[in-house]
Amino acid sequence: MPFHGRAYYNLLQFSRRDCQNEEIHPWQVENYRALESETLFKRLEDLDITLDKEAFILYAKSVESPHELMLNLVPKGAAAQLQEQVFLLVFEIWRRFITDKLSLSVFCDELDYQINLYEQGEVDDELVGVMLARLESILDGSVDKEQTPIEVFKVVKTFFAHNFEDFLYDFCTHLIDVDLRTLASEMIEGYYDYIEDKPWFDFLRMRMLAEEDLVEADEVIARFFVNMMENPNFELGLELLEFLAMVGKSQLFYNIYQTIIPLVQTEDDFKQMLKTVASFYSDVDFEMEHDFVHKLLAERSDMDPSERKKLEQVILEILDQA
């Protein structure tokens, strides 16, 4: 996948690995946010580009992005490595001082940074919500007759080091978990036309509907499940099972478990299923069954995978009695 803006360097910095199997230079993974502004300008000077803050702001008025400014500052035909080094310095200076000109690359870099903080457990729900609303506004303003919302979003996603759709799903799930459902609903509905993997967001819609109306929950869940099985997906089915374990829907849990167990392909898949069953028994207070499933999990490391089918049948028989 091609990257734009700072996304490639963010990927290197966040993961500390080179996804393209090239040699990583220290300046590619350095945290430029931690550098003093004077240091940034001094490094540009070391690369034969002499600027101060006022001159930089003046140059920036004639261009639309840090990349365009970099191209104006380096000699024509300059080596790729020189262009990269200048770009990273220019990008950080632009981020600090050119606050009145919205550059998509700088905005996405800031959101990428917030996503990284989110993954480290340092989430600011309000700030991320505001930034996501702003990005949605940018997307809405970019759609025209020539490009569909999904096509526009494909381009924008190249400015992120993170998988943006995965983050959006995780963040909306987090909002639901902390009871910020209005914000979660706004995010889901606002981005729905742009995302490619819609069933996951259909699941979040279903989850909120089912939790709001427990009387109608069975029907809502069953309808979602029928739609999901048009294109079966083990991971999504497992997510549904985990939700059913949480709300204690015994008969639906059994029916859906029975339907998705044929989708299990690996030992790890089967262990995930066992953990979900154990969670279900914990929530519905079946202590003996819960202990039995945990015992199965403990034994799996030494068990012949050919025995899995027998275990699947045993678990189905136990679930049928729950």
SEKOLDREN-450619 format. One line per 3 residues: number of its first residue (from 1); for each residue x, y, z of N, C-alpha, C. Coordinates in pm, whole numbers, plus 50000, padded with zeros to 5 digits. Example, Ala and Ser with C-alpha at 12.3 -4.5 7.8 and 13.67 -1.06 7.14 Angstrom:
<sites>
1 = 51319,49431,50780,51230,49550,50780,51320,49670,50780; 51285,49775,50708,51367,49894,50714,51290,50003,50787
</sites>
This chain:
<sites>
1 = 50083,49882,50000,50000,50000,50000,50088,50125,50000; 50062,50221,49910,50142,50344,49909,50103,50432,50027; 50199,50511,50076,50172,50604,50185,50194,50746,50135
4 = 50122,50840,50197,50140,50981,50166,50164,51058,50296; 50214,51182,50281,50243,51261,50400,50350,51196,50484; 50329,51196,50615,50425,51138,50707,50393,50993,50740
7 = 50293,50934,50676,50242,50803,50718,50350,50695,50721; 50434,50690,50618,50537,50586,50614,50633,50598,50732; 50673,50722,50764,50769,50744,50873,50701,50719,51008
10 = 50572,50750,51017,50498,50717,51139,50494,50566,51159; 50474,50493,51050,50472,50348,51059,50605,50296,51112; 50714,50349,51061,50846,50308,51108,50865,50344,51255
13 = 50823,50465,51291,50843,50512,51427,50754,50436,51526; 50627,50415,51491,50535,50348,51582,50573,50201,51601; 50614,50137,51492,50638,49992,51499,50785,49957,51513
16 = 50872,50054,51485,51016,50030,51490,51058,49914,51401; 50991,49902,51288,51032,49798,51192,51010,49852,51053; 51084,49802,50958,51074,49848,50820,50988,49751,50742
19 = 50867,49794,50705,50776,49704,50636,50819,49678,50492; 50918,49752,50442,50963,49731,50305,51103,49669,50300; 51151,49621,50414,51280,49550,50421,51397,49634,50370
22 = 51391,49763,50393,51503,49850,50359,51574,49889,50488; 51695,49940,50474,51768,49985,50591,51700,50108,50650; 51683,50107,50782,51620,50221,50850,51729,50315,50900
25 = 51717,50442,50864,51811,50544,50911,51755,50608,51038; 51839,50648,51131,51792,50709,51256,51700,50829,51233; 51730,50910,51131,51646,51028,51107,51507,50992,51056
28 = 51488,50869,51008,51355,50828,50961,51260,50796,51076; 51315,50753,51188,51230,50711,51301,51242,50805,51421; 51309,50917,51403,51326,51011,51514,51193,51078,51547
31 = 51176,51112,51674,51057,51183,51718,51080,51333,51701; 51039,51387,51588,51063,51528,51558,50981,51620,51648; 50871,51570,51703,50790,51651,51794,50869,51688,51920
34 = 50967,51607,51955,51043,51631,52077,51158,51730,52057; 51185,51770,51933,51298,51859,51905,51258,52006,51922; 51354,52087,51967,51333,52231,51975,51325,52289,51833
37 = 51250,52396,51817,51237,52459,51685,51372,52503,51632; 51457,52554,51722,51591,52597,51679,51670,52479,51620; 51651,52363,51676,51720,52244,51626,51672,52208,51487
40 = 51542,52221,51464,51486,52191,51331,51545,52284,51226; 51550,52414,51256,51605,52510,51159,51755,52487,51140; 51825,52451,51249,51970,52425,51237,51994,52304,51147
43 = 51910,52201,51157,51929,52084,51071,51901,52117,50926; 51804,52205,50902,51784,52251,50763,51907,52324,50713; 51965,52405,50798,52087,52479,50760,52201,52382,50728
46 = 52210,52274,50805,52313,52173,50778,52292,52107,50642; 52169,52113,50593,52137,52058,50460,52137,52167,50354; 52202,52283,50387,52217,52396,50294,52086,52467,50264
49 = 51995,52468,50362,51870,52543,50348,51860,52635,50470; 51883,52763,50449,51886,52859,50559,51754,52934,50566; 51682,52912,50675,51552,52977,50697,51538,53008,50845
52 = 51458,53110,50876,51412,53130,51012,51260,53123,51011; 51199,53141,51126,51054,53125,51136,50979,53219,51041; 51019,53344,51036,50949,53442,50952,50961,53406,50804
55 = 51082,53366,50762,51102,53330,50622,51022,53204,50588; 51017,53111,50681,50942,52987,50657,50795,53018,50636; 50739,53102,50723,50597,53138,50710,50571,53206,50577
58 = 50662,53290,50535,50647,53361,50408,50649,53262,50291; 50742,53167,50291,50748,53064,50187,50621,52981,50185; 50570,52949,50303,50453,52861,50313,50327,52925,50254
61 = 50323,53056,50248,50205,53124,50194,50181,53092,50047; 50288,53054,49976,50276,53033,49832,50252,52887,49794; 50242,52798,49894,50222,52655,49867,50108,52602,49953
64 = 50067,52477,49924,49952,52419,49994,49986,52310,50093; 50110,52261,50091,50144,52148,50179,50294,52147,50208; 50335,52078,50313,50478,52063,50344,50555,51998,50229
67 = 50493,51902,50162,50562,51834,50051,50590,51933,49937; 50494,52016,49908,50515,52115,49801,50623,52215,49841; 50626,52254,49967,50730,52346,50013,50866,52280,50005
70 = 50876,52154,50043,51003,52082,50033,51055,52084,49890; 50967,52060,49793,51008,52058,49653,51062,52195,49608; 51010,52303,49668,51058,52436,49635,51192,52469,49700
73 = 51225,52396,49806,51347,52428,49881,51469,52348,49836; 51447,52227,49788,51562,52144,49747,51592,52168,49599; 51716,52150,49558,51751,52167,49416,51678,52063,49330
76 = 51648,52100,49209,51586,52004,49117,51678,51885,49095; 51620,51767,49097,51699,51646,49079,51774,51603,49202; 51738,51662,49319,51807,51626,49444,51785,51480,49477
79 = 51880,51420,49546,51871,51279,49584,51748,51256,49671; 51692,51138,49660,51571,51104,49735,51593,51118,49885; 51710,51077,49933,51736,51084,50077,51737,51229,50125
82 = 51793,51320,50047,51791,51462,50085,51648,51513,50089; 51568,51476,49990,51427,51520,49989,51353,51469,50113; 51379,51345,50150,51312,51288,50267,51352,51364,50394
85 = 51481,51389,50410,51528,51457,50530,51470,51598,50541; 51470,51669,50429,51414,51805,50429,51264,51799,50455; 51196,51703,50395,51051,51692,50413,51015,51675,50560
88 = 51084,51585,50631,51051,51559,50770,51072,51683,50857; 51177,51758,50829,51202,51882,50905,51097,51987,50871; 51070,52005,50742,50971,52103,50698,50833,52068,50753
91 = 50802,51939,50751,50671,51895,50798,50650,51936,50944; 50750,51912,51029,50735,51943,51171,50728,52093,51194; 50807,52170,51120,50801,52317,51135,50663,52367,51090
94 = 50613,52312,50980,50480,52349,50930,50374,52317,51036; 50383,52201,51095,50285,52160,51196,50279,52260,51312; 50393,52318,51347,50399,52409,51461,50354,52551,51428
97 = 50389,52596,51309,50373,52740,51282,50269,52776,51175; 50234,52682,51088,50136,52714,50983,50001,52658,51026; 49942,52723,51123,49817,52673,51182,49692,52726,51113
100 = 49709,52821,51023,49593,52881,50958,49563,52819,50822; 49643,52720,50782,49623,52656,50651,49610,52505,50673; 49488,52454,50648,49463,52312,50674,49527,52228,50564
103 = 49631,52155,50601,49693,52060,50509,49646,51921,50549; 49595,51846,50452,49543,51712,50482,49651,51625,50545; 49774,51635,50495,49881,51550,50548,49910,51581,50694
106 = 49910,51711,50730,49938,51750,50868,49822,51709,50959; 49700,51729,50912,49583,51692,50993,49582,51542,51019; 49606,51462,50915,49605,51317,50931,49719,51270,51020
109 = 49832,51340,51013,49944,51307,51100,49906,51329,51246; 49836,51437,51273,49795,51465,51411,49696,51360,51461; 49605,51319,51373,49509,51216,51410,49580,51081,51426
112 = 49678,51054,51340,49759,50933,51353,49828,50929,51490; 49876,51043,51532,49943,51055,51662,49845,51025,51775; 49723,51076,51763,49621,51050,51864,49580,50903,51865
115 = 49577,50841,51748,49545,50698,51740,49652,50618,51812; 49778,50658,51795,49887,50589,51865,49872,50602,52016; 49834,50721,52063,49810,50741,52206,49693,50654,52252
118 = 49590,50645,52170,49474,50561,52202,49517,50416,52222; 49603,50368,52133,49649,50229,52143,49734,50206,52268; 49789,50313,52323,49867,50303,52446,49782,50329,52570
121 = 49651,50345,52549,49560,50367,52661,49552,50510,52708; 49599,50604,52627,49599,50745,52666,49499,50824,52582; 49377,50774,52574,49279,50833,52483,49211,50955,52544
124 = 49194,51058,52463,49115,51177,52496,48990,51169,52408; 48881,51114,52462,48762,51088,52382,48710,51214,52312; 48709,51324,52385,48654,51448,52329,48739,51499,52214
127 = 48872,51502,52233,48961,51551,52128,48952,51462,52004; 48959,51330,52022,48951,51239,51908,48816,51253,51839; 48709,51268,51917,48576,51287,51858,48569,51411,51771
130 = 48628,51521,51819,48631,51646,51742,48711,51628,51613; 48825,51559,51622,48908,51539,51505,48841,51448,51403; 48772,51345,51450,48701,51256,51358,48586,51330,51290
133 = 48519,51418,51363,48411,51497,51303,48467,51590,51195; 48584,51644,51222,48647,51733,51124,48689,51656,50999; 48745,51537,51019,48783,51455,50904,48660,51417,50822
136 = 48551,51386,50890,48428,51354,50818,48384,51472,50732; 48400,51594,50787,48366,51716,50711,48453,51731,50587; 48583,51699,50604,48676,51705,50490,48633,51604,50383
139 = 48598,51484,50426,48554,51381,50332,48427,51424,50259; 48332,51476,50334,48206,51520,50274,48230,51626,50167; 48328,51713,50193,48357,51820,50097,48438,51774,49978
142 = 48490,51650,49983,48575,51599,49875,48501,51508,49777; 48382,51463,49817,48305,51374,49731,48241,51454,49618; 48254,51404,49497,48189,51468,49382,48137,51359,49289
145 = 48091,51400,49173,48033,51305,49077,48137,51208,49021; 48262,51247,49027,48368,51166,48969,48414,51053,49061; 48398,51073,49194,48447,50974,49289,48340,50939,49392
148 = 48329,50811,49422,48237,50766,49526,48299,50793,49663; 48217,50793,49769,48274,50812,49904,48385,50712,49937; 48367,50586,49898,48468,50485,49928,48599,50514,49854
151 = 48589,50561,49729,48710,50596,49652,48783,50713,49715; 48708,50813,49760,48770,50928,49827,48841,50884,49954; 48774,50798,50029,48831,50752,50157,48956,50667,50135
154 = 48961,50591,50026,49079,50511,49997,49203,50600,49985; 49186,50716,49923,49299,50809,49910,49337,50866,50046; 49238,50910,50122,49265,50970,50253,49334,50871,50346
157 = 49296,50744,50340,49354,50644,50430,49503,50624,50406; 49554,50663,50289,49698,50648,50263,49780,50748,50343; 49714,50844,50408,49785,50941,50492,49799,50892,50636
160 = 49752,50769,50664,49758,50714,50799,49852,50594,50804; 49932,50588,50910,50015,50469,50933,49929,50356,50986; 49828,50390,51066,49740,50290,51124,49632,50249,51025
163 = 49575,50130,51049,49457,50090,50973,49340,50171,51028; 49296,50270,50951,49200,50366,51004,49065,50302,51034; 49019,50213,50948,48888,50151,50972,48891,50065,51097
166 = 49000,49994,51121,49013,49915,51243,49007,50006,51366; 49078,50118,51358,49075,50212,51470,48935,50266,51492; 48868,50305,51384,48735,50363,51397,48639,50265,51463
169 = 48648,50138,51424,48564,50035,51486,48597,50022,51635; 48726,50015,51668,48767,50001,51808,48724,50123,51890; 48738,50241,51831,48703,50364,51904,48553,50371,51927
172 = 48473,50337,51827,48328,50337,51844,48285,50234,51948; 48352,50118,51947,48325,50016,52050,48356,50071,52188; 48469,50140,52200,48509,50202,52327,48404,50303,52372
175 = 48354,50385,52280,48254,50485,52315,48127,50419,52368; 48087,50309,52305,47969,50235,52353,47995,50180,52493; 48114,50125,52513,48148,50064,52642,48147,50166,52756
178 = 48187,50291,52725,48190,50394,52831,48064,50479,52830; 47961,50429,52758,47828,50489,52756,47825,50627,52689; 47911,50647,52589,47903,50768,52505,47837,50728,52374
181 = 47715,50680,52384,47647,50619,52270,47608,50721,52163; 47574,50841,52204,47537,50942,52104,47655,50972,52013; 47772,50990,52073,47893,51016,51994,47926,50895,51907
184 = 47913,50775,51962,47939,50653,51884,47846,50646,51764; 47719,50673,51786,47621,50669,51677,47653,50772,51569; 47694,50892,51611,47731,50997,51515,47850,50953,51431
187 = 47949,50888,51494,48065,50841,51421,48028,50732,51320; 47947,50636,51366,47909,50524,51279,47830,50574,51159; 47730,50659,51184,47645,50707,51075,47722,50801,50983
190 = 47808,50885,51042,47881,50981,50961,47981,50917,50866; 48042,50806,50909,48144,50740,50827,48091,50622,50747; 47967,50586,50768,47916,50460,50712,47933,50452,50560
193 = 47906,50559,50490,47916,50556,50343,48061,50543,50295; 48157,50576,50381,48297,50576,50341,48368,50444,50365; 48321,50366,50460,48392,50244,50497,48361,50130,50401
196 = 48460,50043,50382,48443,49928,50292,48387,49807,50365; 48432,49784,50487,48393,49664,50561,48272,49695,50649; 48158,49714,50587,48039,49761,50657,47982,49663,50761
199 = 47991,49530,50743,47930,49441,50842,47975,49466,50985; 48100,49506,51006,48147,49532,51142,48073,49650,51203; 48043,49750,51123,47971,49867,51173,47820,49838,51183
202 = 47773,49746,51099,47635,49696,51116,47623,49626,51251; 47728,49554,51290,47728,49487,51420,47715,49589,51533; 47788,49701,51525,47779,49803,51629,47640,49864,51634
205 = 47581,49886,51517,47443,49935,51512,47350,49836,51583; 47366,49708,51548,47284,49603,51606,47303,49598,51757; 47427,49607,51800,47456,49599,51943,47384,49709,52020
208 = 47388,49832,51968,47323,49942,52038,47172,49925,52039; 47116,49881,51927,46971,49858,51921,46929,49748,52018; 47006,49640,52021,46971,49527,52107,46981,49564,52255
211 = 47079,49645,52290,47096,49683,52430,46991,49785,52474; 46942,49864,52379,46840,49964,52412,46702,49902,52429; 46675,49795,52357,46543,49732,52363,46560,49582,52381
214 = 46570,49539,52507,46595,49398,52535,46479,49309,52492; 46357,49367,52485,46240,49289,52442,46254,49248,52296; 46305,49340,52215,46321,49314,52072,46459,49261,52037
217 = 46544,49241,52137,46685,49206,52112,46699,49079,52029; 46620,48975,52062,46633,48848,51990,46610,48868,51840; 46507,48944,51807,46475,48967,51666,46583,49048,51597
220 = 46632,49152,51664,46737,49238,51607,46864,49157,51581; 46903,49076,51679,47025,48994,51666,47009,48890,51557; 46892,48824,51555,46868,48720,51454,46873,48778,51314
223 = 46816,48897,51296,46816,48961,51165,46959,48996,51122; 47037,49046,51216,47177,49076,51185,47252,48950,51145; 47227,48842,51220,47299,48718,51195,47267,48663,51057
226 = 47141,48669,51016,47102,48622,50883,47177,48700,50776; 47186,48832,50792,47258,48915,50695,47407,48883,50696; 47462,48862,50815,47606,48833,50826,47642,48703,50757
229 = 47554,48605,50763,47586,48474,50707,47578,48471,50555; 47535,48580,50492,47543,48588,50346,47689,48588,50302; 47777,48646,50389,47922,48643,50367,47986,48604,50499
232 = 47989,48476,50532,48035,48431,50664,48175,48481,50699; 48190,48523,50823,48318,48577,50871,48338,48528,51014; 48441,48449,51035,48462,48389,51167,48484,48495,51273
235 = 48570,48594,51246,48601,48695,51347,48477,48774,51386; 48394,48809,51288,48272,48883,51318,48174,48794,51395; 48165,48667,51356,48080,48573,51429,48123,48559,51573
238 = 48255,48556,51595,48308,48546,51731,48273,48671,51811; 48279,48786,51746,48242,48911,51813,48095,48907,51856; 48012,48853,51771,47870,48838,51804,47852,48744,51922
241 = 47926,48632,51923,47917,48539,52035,47961,48605,52167; 48067,48684,52162,48114,48752,52283,48008,48849,52335; 47938,48915,52242,47830,49004,52283,47717,48925,52347
244 = 47681,48812,52289,47572,48729,52343,47610,48672,52480; 47738,48639,52496,47784,48592,52627,47767,48701,52732; 47791,48825,52690,47781,48938,52782,47636,48964,52823
247 = 47541,48950,52728,47401,48981,52759,47324,48856,52802; 47388,48738,52797,47325,48617,52848,47212,48562,52764; 47226,48569,52631,47123,48516,52541,47157,48370,52509
250 = 47109,48277,52589,47150,48137,52581,47115,48070,52449; 46988,48078,52408,46946,48006,52288,47014,48063,52164; 47023,48196,52155,47090,48258,52041,47238,48221,52041
253 = 47298,48218,52159,47440,48182,52167,47460,48042,52110; 47377,47949,52152,47388,47811,52103,47369,47805,51951; 47267,47872,51899,47237,47866,51755,47353,47923,51671
256 = 47407,48034,51719,47513,48100,51642,47644,48024,51655; 47671,47972,51774,47790,47888,51792,47785,47770,51696; 47671,47705,51690,47655,47588,51603,47676,47624,51456
259 = 47639,47746,51420,47650,47789,51280,47792,47827,51242; 47865,47890,51334,47999,47938,51294,48111,47840,51327; 48083,47734,51403,48191,47640,51436,48252,47579,51310
262 = 48175,47559,51199,48240,47507,51077,48340,47605,51015; 48334,47734,51057,48425,47834,51002,48562,47829,51069; 48573,47754,51178,48702,47742,51249,48802,47672,51158
265 = 48919,47733,51142,49022,47677,51053,49151,47640,51126; 49180,47711,51233,49308,47690,51301,49286,47657,51449; 49392,47609,51510,49388,47581,51652,49360,47708,51733
268 = 49420,47821,51689,49396,47948,51758,49249,47988,51750; 49187,47964,51633,49044,47993,51617,48964,47914,51721; 48997,47785,51733,48921,47699,51823,48941,47742,51969
271 = 49062,47783,52004,49087,47830,52140,49008,47957,52169; 48996,48043,52068,48915,48163,52087,48770,48127,52114; 48721,48027,52040,48584,47980,52061,48569,47926,52203
274 = 48665,47847,52250,48659,47792,52385,48657,47903,52490; 48737,48005,52469,48740,48117,52564,48605,48189,52568; 48543,48201,52452,48412,48266,52447,48306,48181,52517
277 = 48313,48051,52499,48220,47961,52569,48243,47971,52720; 48368,47974,52761,48399,47987,52904,48342,48117,52960; 48355,48225,52882,48300,48354,52924,48148,48347,52935
280 = 48085,48278,52841,47940,48262,52843,47896,48189,52970; 47964,48079,53003,47928,48004,53121,47953,48082,53249; 48055,48167,53247,48083,48249,53364,47969,48347,53387
283 = 47918,48404,53277,47812,48505,53289,47677,48444,53323; 47650,48322,53276,47520,48261,53305,47527,48168,53427; 47642,48170,53494,47656,48101,53622,47642,47950,53611
286 = 47718,47891,53520,47728,47745,53509,47871,47709,53549; 47895,47698,53678,48032,47683,53728,48099,47554,53678; 48026,47443,53679,48085,47316,53639,48124,47318,53491
289 = 48034,47371,53407,48063,47379,53264,48178,47474,53237; 48180,47586,53312,48288,47684,53298,48422,47619,53328; 48428,47544,53435,48554,47477,53474,48594,47371,53370
292 = 48494,47303,53315,48523,47200,53215,48587,47260,53090; 48533,47371,53044,48587,47436,52924,48727,47489,52951; 48751,47543,53070,48886,47589,53104,48984,47472,53107
295 = 48936,47358,53151,49021,47238,53151,49058,47199,53007; 48961,47210,52918,48988,47180,52777,49094,47275,52722; 49082,47401,52756,49180,47499,52709,49320,47464,52758
298 = 49329,47424,52883,49460,47391,52941,49521,47270,52873; 49437,47180,52825,49486,47056,52765,49518,47070,52616; 49472,47179,52554,49484,47189,52409,49629,47187,52360
301 = 49722,47235,52440,49860,47244,52392,49920,47106,52363; 49867,47002,52429,49922,46868,52409,49826,46775,52336; 49721,46831,52282,49617,46746,52223,49631,46740,52072
304 = 49607,46626,52016,49610,46607,51871,49497,46688,51809; 49529,46777,51711,49424,46858,51648,49310,46774,51588; 49336,46649,51557,49231,46564,51499,49118,46538,51599
307 = 49147,46563,51726,49045,46543,51830,48947,46659,51840; 48974,46764,51764,48893,46885,51778,48745,46862,51746; 48717,46785,51642,48579,46760,51603,48499,46694,51716
310 = 48564,46601,51786,48496,46536,51897,48462,46637,52006; 48557,46728,52033,48535,46829,52135,48424,46926,52094; 48422,46961,51965,48317,47050,51917,48179,46992,51948
313 = 48164,46863,51925,48036,46797,51949,48003,46795,52098; 48104,46770,52181,48083,46770,52327,48034,46906,52373; 48099,47011,52322,48062,47147,52364,47921,47180,52317
316 = 47886,47139,52196,47749,47163,52148,47646,47095,52238; 47676,46974,52281,47583,46903,52367,47568,46973,52503; 47679,47027,52553,47673,47100,52681,47593,47230,52664
319 = 47621,47301,52555,47550,47427,52529,47400,47403,52514; 47364,47293,52455,47223,47262,52432,47145,47251,52563; 47219,47226,52672,47153,47211,52801,47157,47340,52884
322 = 47225,47443,52832,47241,47567,52910,47111,47645,52919
</sites>
